[in-house]
Amino acid sequence: VACCLLGLGRPGAMPGAEKKTRKEKAAVAAKGRAAPGVNKYMPDQSRNAHASIAASSGAQKLLKRAALLQTLLARKESAETRIRLAEIWIELNQSKYHGAARETLETCLKLDPGDAMCARRVLAPLLLSFGEHEAAAALLAQYSNDTSAVMLCCGLLLSLAEHAEAEGEEEEEESQARADSAFERLFACNWQACALLAATARGESPIPEQTVSELREARIAKLASAGGWPEVGGVSEAILLSEVFSGCAGVGGEEEEAEGTCEDAWPGLEGAAVWLSAMTLGKYGEAGEGGGCARPARASAARGDEKRHVRVLEAVLGEVFEELEMIVVEAAGEDEEEEGEEG
């Protein structure tokens, strides 16, 4: 892995034909991963009839809640109600509701430019998932004083998308420096978020769905309190961010590929999983060796983190770092295979 780290410093800088080949291989490797519109944390949901029925029932409940919230908004304008409504549109995880989520959140910002409810922290990742990089960058610039981990994550992913499009040596070096700086800021803010962001970038998560659901519901329930976001630098924040950005470097699943509708889940971020994994691993020494800092076995809890959630993260930290290693090694193997084909 140490040898691979030196050669995988940036994503996406490859000729068009090679990008297509890499994407086709990624699509094949992604078979069995979560497809867009499918709950990533329920294994085999797309193939399991009982899971499909449960998902349909859950969607109906969400739509009923959305209808109720829309009725409440018709009676009285409320930023809190709007954010709750947008969260439902996003949780439904279907493209036909994405426009409604975006419009709902942008209305919040128009009615309250100061954004006391932190609607921006929901909108920024949503814009990135659409590939609306200019709009996301403008939002980050508008609220540049917000140094929360979710906004730092957005800034990092934007810098990676920019770096992937860089042309010429000077532009590549400048965008590389911006990406490196963005990573350092996020790592200093919450190293656990960096590790989970990389580990879940392909659409799978080691965190149990029950834990994710508990934290998501707790955050939404506390919307009236500074947007409901947990303490910066802690376990709850990292787990929530891993859900928000899960699949940011993923591709469509087997069904979408067969139908010819397989698309990037987060346009412009191909290669992000490799870069994030290499950068995170580079902060620590090799497993079992003395170089660098030892990989953490304990989580860094913040005020408000519950002990049971801390235990959940600590139980999977080893698995998380193993996943990062696998991502880097697989990428190095693909590079060697392509070089062999060219030779």
C-alpha positions in Angstrom: 0.0 0.0 0.0 2.8 2.4 0.8 4.2 2.1 -2.7 0.7 2.8 -4.1 0.3 6.0 -2.1 3.0 7.9 -4.0 1.4 7.3 -7.3 -2.2 8.0 -6.5 -2.1 11.6 -5.5 -4.9 12.9 -7.6 -8.1 11.7 -9.2 -9.3 11.8 -12.8 -6.3 13.1 -14.7 -6.4 10.7 -17.6 -7.3 10.9 -21.4 -10.9 10.4 -22.3 -10.5 6.9 -23.7 -8.8 5.8 -20.5 -11.5 7.4 -18.4 -14.1 5.5 -20.3 -12.2 2.2 -19.7 -11.8 3.0 -16.0 -15.6 3.8 -15.7 -16.6 0.6 -17.5 -14.4 -1.4 -15.0 -15.9 0.5 -12.1 -19.4 -0.3 -13.3 -18.5 -4.0 -13.5 -16.9 -3.9 -10.0 -19.9 -2.0 -8.7 -22.4 -4.9 -9.4 -24.1 -5.7 -6.2 -23.5 -2.2 -4.7 -26.3 0.1 -3.9 -28.1 1.6 -7.0 -29.4 5.1 -7.0 -32.9 5.2 -5.4 -32.0 2.2 -3.2 -31.3 2.4 0.6 -27.6 1.8 0.7 -27.7 0.3 4.1 -30.2 -2.5 3.4 -28.3 -5.4 1.7 -29.8 -7.0 -1.4 -32.8 -4.6 -1.2 -33.1 -4.5 -5.0 -33.3 -8.3 -5.2 -35.3 -9.1 -2.1 -39.1 -9.0 -2.4 -39.7 -8.4 1.3 -37.2 -5.6 1.4 -38.8 -4.0 -1.7 -42.2 -4.1 0.0 -40.8 -2.6 3.2 -39.1 0.1 1.2 -42.3 0.9 -0.6 -44.2 1.0 2.7 -41.5 3.3 4.1 -41.8 5.6 1.0 -45.5 5.9 1.5 -45.1 6.9 5.1 -42.6 9.6 4.1 -44.9 10.9 1.4 -47.7 11.2 3.9 -45.4 13.1 6.3 -44.4 15.4 3.4 -48.1 16.1 2.6 -48.7 17.0 6.2 -45.6 19.4 6.2 -46.8 21.0 3.0 -50.2 21.6 4.7 -48.5 23.2 7.6 -46.4 25.5 5.3 -49.6 26.6 3.6 -50.9 27.8 6.9 -47.7 29.3 8.3 -44.2 29.8 6.8 -41.4 28.1 8.8 -37.8 27.5 7.9 -37.8 24.5 10.3 -40.8 23.0 8.5 -39.2 23.6 5.1 -35.9 21.8 6.1 -37.9 18.9 7.5 -39.7 18.7 4.2 -36.5 18.8 2.2 -35.0 16.1 4.4 -37.9 13.9 3.4 -37.5 14.6 -0.3 -33.8 13.7 0.1 -34.5 10.6 2.1 -36.8 9.3 -0.6 -33.6 9.1 -2.7 -35.4 9.4 -6.0 -34.4 11.9 -8.7 -38.0 13.1 -9.2 -38.0 14.6 -5.7 -34.5 16.3 -5.9 -35.8 19.4 -7.6 -38.4 19.9 -4.9 -35.7 19.4 -2.2 -33.5 22.0 -3.8 -36.3 24.5 -4.3 -37.5 24.1 -0.7 -34.0 24.7 0.7 -33.3 27.7 -1.6 -36.5 29.2 -0.4 -35.3 28.9 3.2 -32.2 30.9 2.2 -34.2 33.6 0.4 -36.5 34.1 3.4 -33.6 34.1 5.9 -30.3 35.0 4.2 -28.5 34.7 7.6 -29.7 31.0 7.6 -30.1 30.5 11.3 -31.5 27.0 10.6 -28.4 26.0 8.6 -30.3 25.0 5.5 -27.1 25.5 3.6 -25.6 22.4 5.2 -28.3 20.3 3.6 -28.3 22.2 0.3 -24.6 22.1 -0.4 -24.2 18.3 -0.5 -27.4 18.1 -2.5 -26.0 20.5 -5.2 -22.9 18.4 -5.3 -24.9 15.2 -5.9 -26.5 16.9 -8.9 -23.1 17.9 -10.3 -24.1 21.6 -9.8 -20.5 22.6 -8.9 -20.8 26.3 -9.6 -23.9 26.6 -7.5 -22.3 24.7 -4.7 -19.1 26.8 -4.9 -21.2 30.0 -4.8 -23.1 28.7 -1.7 -19.8 27.9 0.1 -18.5 31.4 -0.8 -21.6 33.0 0.5 -21.3 31.2 3.9 -17.5 31.1 4.0 -17.5 31.7 7.7 -19.2 28.3 8.2 -16.3 25.9 9.0 -18.4 23.0 10.0 -17.3 19.6 8.8 -20.1 19.2 6.3 -19.1 22.4 4.5 -15.5 21.4 4.6 -16.4 18.1 3.0 -18.2 20.0 0.3 -15.2 22.2 -0.3 -12.9 19.2 -0.5 -15.1 17.4 -3.0 -15.4 20.5 -5.1 -11.6 20.9 -5.1 -11.3 17.2 -6.3 -13.8 17.8 -9.1 -11.9 20.9 -10.1 -8.6 19.0 -10.1 -10.0 16.3 -12.2 -10.8 18.9 -14.9 -7.4 20.7 -14.6 -5.5 21.0 -17.9 -1.8 21.8 -18.1 0.9 21.3 -15.6 0.5 24.7 -13.8 -3.3 24.4 -13.5 -2.9 20.8 -12.2 -0.3 21.8 -9.6 -2.5 24.7 -8.4 -5.6 22.6 -8.1 -3.6 19.8 -6.4 -2.5 22.3 -3.8 -6.1 23.4 -3.2 -7.3 19.8 -2.8 -4.4 19.0 -0.4 -5.2 22.1 1.7 -8.9 21.2 1.8 -8.1 17.7 2.9 -5.9 19.0 5.7 -8.6 21.3 7.0 -11.2 18.5 7.1 -8.7 16.1 8.7 -7.9 18.6 11.4 -11.6 19.2 12.0 -12.6 15.5 12.1 -10.3 12.7 11.1 -13.1 10.2 11.5 -15.1 12.0 8.9 -12.1 11.7 6.5 -11.8 8.0 7.1 -15.6 7.3 6.8 -15.9 9.6 3.8 -13.3 7.5 1.9 -14.7 4.2 3.1 -18.2 5.0 2.0 -17.4 6.8 -1.2 -18.3 3.8 -3.3 -21.8 3.5 -1.7 -21.3 1.0 1.1 -21.1 1.6 4.8 -19.8 -0.4 7.8 -22.1 1.6 10.1 -25.4 -0.2 11.0 -28.5 1.4 9.5 -30.1 1.5 13.0 -27.3 3.8 14.3 -27.5 6.0 11.2 -31.3 6.3 11.5 -31.1 7.2 15.2 -28.6 10.0 14.6 -30.5 11.3 11.6 -33.8 11.4 13.5 -32.1 13.0 16.5 -30.6 15.7 14.2 -33.9 16.4 12.6 -35.7 16.5 15.9 -33.2 19.2 17.1 -33.6 21.5 14.0 -34.7 24.4 16.2 -31.3 24.3 17.9 -28.7 25.8 15.4 -29.8 23.4 12.7 -29.5 20.3 14.8 -26.0 19.5 13.8 -23.9 17.6 16.4 -20.6 18.9 17.9 -17.8 19.4 15.5 -15.0 16.8 15.5 -17.0 14.0 17.1 -18.4 10.6 16.3 -22.0 11.6 15.6 -20.9 14.2 13.1 -18.6 11.7 11.3 -21.3 9.0 11.0 -23.9 11.5 9.7 -21.5 12.9 7.2 -20.7 9.4 6.0 -24.4 8.9 5.2 -24.7 12.3 3.5 -21.8 11.7 1.2 -22.1 8.0 0.8 -21.6 6.9 -2.8 -20.0 10.2 -3.8 -17.6 8.2 -6.0 -20.0 5.5 -6.9 -21.7 4.4 -10.1 -25.1 2.9 -10.9 -25.9 -0.7 -10.0 -26.4 -3.8 -12.2 -30.0 -3.0 -13.0 -29.2 0.5 -14.2 -26.3 -0.8 -16.3 -28.5 -3.4 -18.0 -31.0 -0.7 -18.9 -28.3 1.6 -20.2 -29.1 4.3 -17.6 -26.0 3.8 -15.4 -24.7 7.2 -14.4 -22.3 8.7 -11.9 -24.0 9.2 -8.6 -22.0 12.4 -8.0 -20.8 13.7 -11.4 -17.2 14.8 -11.7 -15.9 12.8 -8.7 -14.6 9.6 -10.4 -11.4 8.6 -8.6 -12.3 10.5 -5.4 -12.5 7.2 -3.4 -8.9 6.4 -4.3 -7.5 9.9 -3.6 -9.4 10.1 -0.3 -8.2 6.7 0.8 -4.6 7.3 -0.1 -4.5 10.7 1.6 -6.1 9.3 4.8 -3.8 6.2 4.9 -0.9 8.5 4.3 -1.5 10.1 7.7 -0.7 6.9 9.4 2.1 4.3 9.3 1.7 1.0 7.6 -0.2 -1.6 9.7 2.2 -3.5 11.9 5.1 -1.1 11.2 6.6 1.8 13.0 6.5 4.5 10.4 4.2 7.5 11.0 1.5 7.7 13.6 -0.3 4.5 14.6 -3.7 4.0 13.1 -6.3 4.9 15.8 -8.1 2.1 17.6 -10.2 4.6 19.6 -12.7 7.1 18.4 -12.5 10.8 19.2 -15.7 11.7 21.0 -17.2 15.1 21.2 -19.5 16.6 23.8 -23.0 15.1 23.2 -21.7 11.8 21.6 -23.4 8.9 23.2 -21.2 6.0 24.4 -23.1 3.4 22.4 -22.4 5.4 19.1 -18.7 5.7 20.0 -18.6 1.9 20.6 -20.2 1.3 17.2 -17.5 3.4 15.4 -14.7 1.9 17.4 -15.9 -1.6 16.5 -15.6 -0.9 12.8 -12.4 1.3 12.7 -10.3 -1.7 11.7 -12.7 -2.6 8.9 -12.7 1.0 7.7 -8.9 1.1 7.3 -9.0 -2.3 5.6 -11.5 -0.9 3.1 -9.2 2.1 2.4 -6.3 -0.2 1.8 -8.4 -2.3 -0.6 -9.5 0.7 -2.5 -5.9 1.8 -3.1 -4.6 -1.7 -3.9 -7.4 -2.3 -6.4 -6.7 1.0 -8.1 -3.0 0.2 -8.3 -3.8 -3.2 -9.8 -6.1 -1.6 -12.4 -3.3 0.8 -13.4 -0.8 -2.0 -13.8 -3.3 -4.0 -15.9 -3.9 -1.0 -18.2 -0.2 -0.4 -18.6 0.2 -4.1 -19.5 -2.5 -3.8 -22.1 -0.9 -0.7 -23.6 2.5 -2.4 -23.6 
